[in-house]
Amino acid sequence: MEYVSTRNTQKVFSFKDVFLKGLAPDGGLFVPKTIPKYNLEELKQFKNLSYNETAEKIISKFCSDEFSKTEIEDLVLSSYKSFRSKNVVEFKKIGNLNLLELFYGPTLAFKDIAMQIIGNMYGKILEKGNLKINIVVATSGDTGAAAINAIKNRKNIKIFVLHPYKKISEIQRKFMTTVKSENVFNLAITGNFDDCQKLVKSMFADKNFSTSINMSGVNSINWSRIVFQIVYYFYSYFKTATKDEKINFSVPTGNFGDIYAGYVAKKMGLPINKLIIATNKNDILTRVIHSGSYKPKKVEHTISPSMDIQIASNFERLIFDIFSSDSNKISKLMTDLNNKGELIIEKNELEKIKEVFESESLTDDETKSVIEEIYKTHNILIDPHTAVGVGVAKKLSKINRTMVLSTAHPYKFSEVVYKATNVHPKLPESLKNAMGEKESYEKLPVNLTKVKNYILSKI
């Protein structure tokens, strides 16, 4: 498998390059030169596979040059053996909708599914090459906790996590800031997630800085995150769909990573009908699907904070594909976005996107109503992000043959869930101690120099 940047298709990279660099040297995102495709006979082989077997089959398509079949089997087994579900994920029915519960990992969010295996991959790659790296990552709430849990106490690796100060839930924050490990550093940035992400991208773009610290990243801009998320689209389809039927996936998303994994799954041959982009008030993705104008606005704080994003980084991967891998066109569009604050997708390309995607948004009040309704009708507690996925599917009248990705345990947003249902979600017993631990983080302004200096002082 060879990889290229969305902004330069002439230079080829290996999986190891892509994994360790995170962001391409030219500021673009890594994508496979060719996405592998399964025919109908090959797809049938997925029907009776376990989650781990499905993961091994998919992952090997993208990194067999770096890991042997046995190594991939070991990576998958060690990554998921401590999940609270032996199947890694679980399914629930809410009326005609299926819920795909993705929060059985150590930090109660779907990010654990990718991040646990990423942590183990780092371990293997660094050990093989006797390398040292520093991970710098921005989080809107869940990525940071999942990354810290996967990276803590590892040799030859330090992790710096930037989260927006007072703009994530208390529980999301505590999952990061109560971890006691000498290789973990939490930075509370006095801005929003987009500010955090911009700081990280600026550090990647500064070649002197990023090279000097051997910088790596685990945001969803890292292609490996996409690979590991493709797995649950395949697994959930073959566990719930009847013969060859096409189903919809409703995905609460802010950075476009989780739903882009669904797009790759569809390109690989999975019988997906529509991918439903479910957004909150920060609805840039809904607006671009409806109008063709990708124009960030001011980020608004909502009760579904992991989606409080106006720069959906992975969208660049989609438009690269829609524009037939024309890296010159992508570079121009991204320059327009930087210089003019907007990029325009013309009608022909927008129609191609609409063939695959639909989108709607939910207000906070609508989100609370969905949480209340699902509890009253089905006696199931769902978090606000999952509620956005459910509410948007209903808004678009996509309630038949639709899988909603349930991305976080309701406990992570206890206050919101309690206000909507008058019921306190219960924290899994194994995690109760962490919530009482002392927190540790450094509060810093949105200032690139100060953030760089802090990182340099710790390595």
N, C-alpha and C positions, 0 to 999 in steps of 0.2 A: 504494500500500500504506500503510494507516494502522496505527499501533501503539498499544497501551494497556498499562497496568501491571496485573499480576496482583492488585493491591490497590486499583485504582481504574480502572474502565472508562469513566468519564465524560470524562476528559481524553485528547485524541488527540495523538500524536507522529509526526514524520516519521522516515524512516530515518536521516537525518543526526543528529537528536536522539538516537535510540536508540544509534547508533554512538559518538557522542562522550561521552554520559553514562554508558553501561555499565549502571549501576544506576538504576532509576526514583527520582524525588525522594522518593516515599513509602516507600522501602525495598523495594518489590516488584521483580519482574523484567518486562522488556518482552516482549510477545508480539504477533504480528499480530492485528488485529481479526478477520480471516478468513484461514484458511490456504488457499492456492490448491489446486485439485484438477484432476488430469488425467483425461480419459476414456480408454477403451481405445485409440481411434484415436491420440490424442495421445501415449500411452505408447509406441506402436509406433515413433514417430519417434526414440526414444532408442536403438534397437537398434544402429545403425551409427555412432553418434557417438563421437568421440575423447573423452578425459577433458576436455580444454579446452572442447570444444563442449558437453559435458554441463554443465560448470561455468557457461558463459555462459548457457545456457538456464535453469538453476535460479536462479542469482544474480539475473538480471534480473527475476525474479518479485517479488523482495523489495526492490529498491532502484532501480527505473527512474526514480523521481522525482528521484534525486540524480545518477545516472550514465546517460549515453547508451549505446546499444548498442555503439558504437565504443569508448567509454571502458572498458566492461566487458571487451570483447575484449582491449584493451591491458593492463588490470589482470591478467587471467588469464594472458596470455602472458608478461608480465614477471615474474610471481610464480613460475611453474613452469619457466622456461626452463633454470634451473641444477640442477634435480633430477637425481639419478643414474639415473632411469628416464625414458625419453622418454614413457611413458604415465602418469607421476606415481606410479602404484601398480603393484604386481605381484601375481600369483596363484601359489600353490603348492598341490599336493594332498598331504594327509597321510591316507592311507587314504580313507575316504569323506568326510572333511571338506575343505573349501576354506579356505585361508588367504588373507586379503586383507592384503598387506604394505603398510603405510602409512608406512614410515620412510625414504623415499628423499630427504628434504629435508636441509637443511644441519645440523640438530642431531639427526638419526637418530631422530626420533619423529613420531607422527601429528600432533602440534600444529603442525608446520611447514606442513601443508597449509592450515590456516586462517590461521596467523599471517603467512605471507609476503604473502598478499593483504591482510590487515588493515594491515600496514605500508605497503603501496603505497596503500591507500585513505586512510590518515591523510595521506600525502604530498599526495594530490590535494585532499582536503577542506581541509586547512590552507592550501595554496597558494591555492585559490579564495577563501577568506575572510580571508586574511592573519591567521590565528589562531596562538596559542601554547598548548600544553597540556602537562600533566604526567601521565603514566600511572603509576598505582600498582597493583601486581599481586602477588597471593600465588601461590606455586607449591608443588606437592607433588613437583616434580622436573623435569618436562619443559616445562611452560608457560613458565616463566621463561626458559629457554635459547632457546626458539623466539621468544619476544617480543623478547628482547635482539637476537637475530640479525636480526630484521625491522625493528627500530627504530634500531639503532646508527647513529651518524654522520648522522642526519637533522636537518634544521634545524627550529627552532621546536617541538621536542619533547624532553622528558626522560623517562626511565623509571626507576622505583624498584621493584626486585623483592625481595619478602620470601620467604625460604626458611627452613624449619625447620632450625636448626643441628644438624649431625651426624645428620640423619634422612633424607638422600637419598644416593644413591650418589656416590662420589668423582667419577666421570665426569660424572654429571648436574651436579654442582656446578661442575666445571671448565669445562663448556660455557658457564656463566654468568660465572664469576669471572675467567676469563683474557681476556675481551673488553676490548680497550683502546679506549675511546671516551669522550669527554668528556660525553656525554649519558646514560651508563649508570651506575646506582648499585645495588650489591648489598647487601642487609641480611640478615644471618644472625640469625634470631630464636630465642632460647633457649626454644622451646616446640615444639608440633607444627603441622601444616598448618592445623588448625582455628583455632589461635591466630592464625596469620598471616592467615587469611581473615577472622576476626572483627575484627582490627585494620583491615583494608582496608574492610570494611563500615562500621565505626564512623567512619572518615574520610569515607566517602561520606555517611553520615547527618548528619555535622556540616556543616550548610549553609554556615556562615561559612568554615570551613576549605576545603571542597571547591570553593566558588565562588572563594575568594581565590587558589587555585593553579590554577584551571581544570582540575580533576581528571577524568581519564578512566580506564577500566579495560578490560583485555583478557582477564580470566578468562572461563571458559565462561558466566558470568552475562551477558556481552555477547552479545546476540542474533546479531550477525554471525558469531560463532564457530559457532553452530548452523547457520546458513545454509550455510557453506562445508563443513561436515561432512555435510550432507544429500547433497552431490554424490556422494561415493564409495559411498553406498548405492545410488543409481540406477545409477552406472557399473558397479559390481560385479555387480548383479543382471542387467543386460542383457548382460554379457560371459560369464556362467556359467549362467544359468537356461535351461531349455528352455521351450517355448511356454507362456506364461501360468501356469507353476507357481508355487506359493507356497514361499518358502524362509525358513529361520530365520537370524537373526544372533545369534551369541554375542559379547558385548561386555564385556571387562574394564573395569570402571568404578568410580569412587569418588564423583565429583561429579555424576554422572548426566547430564553434558552430551553425551557421545558417543552414548550410547544414546537420549537424548531426540531427537537428530537423526534417528535411525532411526524413532522414533515419528512425527515430523513427516513423514518420507518416506512412511510407511504412510498417514498422513492425506491425503497428496497423491495417493494412489492406487497407490503401488508395492505389488506383490503380496507382502507380507511375511506369513508365518504367525505365528511367535513371535519376540519379542525377548527374548533370554536375558541377564539381568543376572548377570554373573560377578563375585563378590566374593572378597576374601581374609578374614582373621580380623576385619577391620573391616567387619562384615556387616550394617550397619544397613538397607541396601536389601533384602537377603534376608529379614531379620526382618520388615520392614514388609509385604513381599509375602505372607509366610506368616501373619502375625498381625494386620495392620492397625495395629499399634503402632509409631509412629516415635519411638524413644526413644534418643538418642545415649548411648553409653557412652564410657569412656576410650579414646582412640586407642592402638592397639598398633602397635609398630614391626615391620614384616615385610620379607620379601625382595622384595616387590612394592610399594615405598614410594609410588609415584604413586597408589596406591589406599588409602593410610593416612589415611582421611577418615571422620568420623562425622557431619558436617553436609553432606549432599548437596544443595547449593543449588538445582540445577536441578529437583529433585523438586517444588518449588513450581509450576513450569510445568505439570507433569503433573497435579497435583491441581486446578489451576485449570481445566484442560480437562475433567477427570473430573467436577468440580462445576459443569459447564455455565457456565463463566466467571462464577461468582458471586464477585465480588471481596470482598463483605462476609464471606462464609463463609471465604475464604482469609485475610483479615485476622484473623479470630477464631482460626483454626487456628494461624497463625504467632504470635499473642499467647500462645496456650496453650503453644506450644513454648518461647517465651522465658520465660514465667512458671512453668510447671509442669514443664518439661524433657521434655515428651511431647506429641505430637498423635495423635489417634485417628481412623482412617479407618473409617467404619461399613461394615457387611457389603455393602450394595448397591453402594457405590462401590468397595469392594475387589474385588468380583466383576468389575466393569468393567475394573479394572486387570489382573486375572488372565486376562481374555480375550485380552490382548495380551502380557503379560509372564510369564516364569517366572524363577526365580532359585535359585541355590545358591552355596555358598562352598567354598573350598579352604584347607586348612592349608598352612603352609610346607613340611612334609614331603611332602604330596600334590603340591604345586607342583614341588618338586625331582624327584619321581618322574616327573612328566609330561615335564619337560625331558629327563631321562635316557632315557625310553622313546621319545620322538620322535627323538632322535638315534640311538639304537640301531636303531630300526625303519626310519627314513626318511633317516638321515644329514643331518638338518636341525637347526640350532641355533635355538632360540627363547628369547626373554627371559622372565622370570618372569610378567609381566603377560599375555603371549600364552598362556603355559602355564596360567594361571588360566582363560582363555577356552576353551582346549581341554579342560581337565580338567572344567570345569563342564558343557560340552556332552555329554561322555561320561557324567558322573554322571547327567544327566537323560535319557540314552539318545537324545540328539538328534544323531546322527552322520550321518544322511542328509539331503541337501538343506540343509546348514547351512554358513554362512560365518562363520569366526572372524576377528574383527578383530585383526590382529597389529600392536600399537601402538608397539613400539620395537625397534630393532636390538639383537641380543644383546650387542654390545660395550658398550652402556651399563650392562650388569649382568654384566660379565665374570667377576667373582669368583664370583657365584652359579652362572653357567653352567659355569664351569670345575669347580667342586666337584661338579656333577651329572654332567658328561660327561668330565672330564679333558681337555677341549679348550679352547684359548683362542680366543674369537671374534676375527676380524681387523677392525681399524679401517680404513675406506676411506682410501686413500692421501692423498686431498685434505685429510683432517682430522688427519693425524698431528702436524703442527707444534703445533697448539693445545694438546695435552695436556702439553707441556713448558713452556708459558708460566707466568710468575709470576701468582699469584692476588691478587685485591684485593676485599675485602668488609669491611663494618662489622658487628661483633657487637653486638646490642642485646637488652635484656630484653623480655619481653612487657609493654610499658608504652606506652600510647597517646601520652602526652605526649612521651616521649623519641623515639618514632618520628616524630611530627609535627615536633618541633623539628629533627630531623636533616634531614627533607625540606625544611623552610623554610630551613635553612642552605645548601641546595644550589641553590635556584632564584632 
